[in-house]
Amino acid sequence: MRVAILWLALLAIFHTKSVIAIALFGPDYAVDRHIVMALLTTGLAVPLVVLARRYFDREPMAGLGLALDLSALRPFAIGAVAWLLPFAVGITVCLALGLVTVTPLAPWSEILAFVPLLIVLVFLLEALPEELAFRGYIQANLGKILPLWAAVAVQAILFGSWGVALWFLSSGDIEPLHASLFYVMGAILGILRVITSSVWTGIGFHLAFQTVAQLLLSAERGHFAIENATLLQVVALGALPFSVAMPFVELFYRGKVAWRDKAA
């Protein structure tokens, strides 16, 4: 029941913030709209998780794996590098073989100046609230009654279904490739959460992925024109980083995971 309530509340929050932002700024992309959406999302979703943890679970926030001290830096960095390193290899190979071309449509000074703001916006709009809610709260609660592998699987199904539902609410349709990405990403991030016992690993991975994807592929901002963008998405942004994330992170966390046990 707790998981169901939070799932529905998150769906309402993420959909409502889009409706509000569009009503205020119109349907076309604007930095002001992006900022408002990011602030609304974190400002509503994070307190929701905190309240649910306090009044539903009656347990400390520490159990969700979101450390708020310097210990967060290591898993965050490992998660970010786990995505960035294979992406760098993938895009280099695609460019070197001529499979993909990436052409900047704006001065590099403008593009690079936008990156720090985009990182902050992705952190507030997607990485922090989604990881805290799904890999933190929901997976932690499922882990009380299910083996770790099953908690990850159910969490991934809930995350994927949530993402698909949001997409349908906003556009009325979704391509199978995009739909499958939600489920795969939920599973990978859930596994990283178990291996490292930290939500920050997923936040780093999520932040790196979404920042680069939005920078390269957002036609609304018009920073880049990409020939054969689908190949770039499938190989460099998706398949390669998602395939090596688990073994890469395990290089730094060598403790054996008891996947058939429930969470401690």
Secondary structure, DSSP 4 states (H G I P E B T S, - for coil): -HHHHHHHHHHHHHHHHHHHHHHHH-SS--HHHHHHHHHHHHHHHHHHHHHIIIIII---GGGGT---SGGGHHHHHHHHHHHHHHHHHHHHHHHHTTS-EEEESS-HHHHHHHHHHHHHHHIIIIIHHHIIIIIIIIHHHHTTTS-HHHHHHHHHHHHHHHHHHHHHHHHS---HHHHHHHHHHHHHHHHHHHHHS-HHHHHHHHHHHHHHHHHHH-TTTT-EEEETHHHIIIIIIIIHHHHHHHHHHHTT--SPP-TTSPP-
